[in-house]
């Protein structure tokens, strides 16, 4: 297993002690998923957890009307499916690949035994879950206090910071997120997202092309989100 794995900040694999990570990589198997593939479906029983080695996935839930609510985007180092593995309940959300994914898949039984025999890893997973709960609380506050433009500016700033690539004096968001997915992440309609992006373009804060956004002025984008 690769020892030079680069992970997103705060993700599970990056927080593990090197020895614990090496042990974890002896109890599972590699698996690749094409873009668009479904890793988990909401309501399924949990049999595995998935560790992301490269690529990005989206975590989402479906409404009774069939609409999609985007809950999170996970990249390298992320642990997926841990909640169902820990409490034995059906999966609370679906996960699909935004890009081709390389992953490491571990059975639930193997993962739970790993946590029992590696107490530092167990503490790390508790800290990770608490961090995700705090992030969910913050987003709920945003839904209640920000207008559509503010919420979209917040998410674009987050994407630029997490998935941005420097390009001259700008930052290109490398994640192939559609306007429908951005709408699902911000609790907005696609039409509202289109209007908000148009406003940000007119203010020379961003540039857009097909499934691509370049942030021209990140400071102004952050300021618009306040």
Protein Blocks (a to p, Z undefined) as FASTA:
>chain_A
ZZkbccdehiaklmpcfklmmmmmmmbccddddehiafbdghiacfbdcddfbdcddddd
ddfkopacdfbdcdehiaghklmmmnopacfbdcddfbdcddddddfklmmmmmmmmmkl
mmmmmmmmmmmmmmmmmmmmmmmmpcfklmmmmmmmmmmmmmgccehjbccdfbdcdfkl
mmmmnopafklmmmmmmmmmmnomaccdehiacdfblmlmmmmmZZ
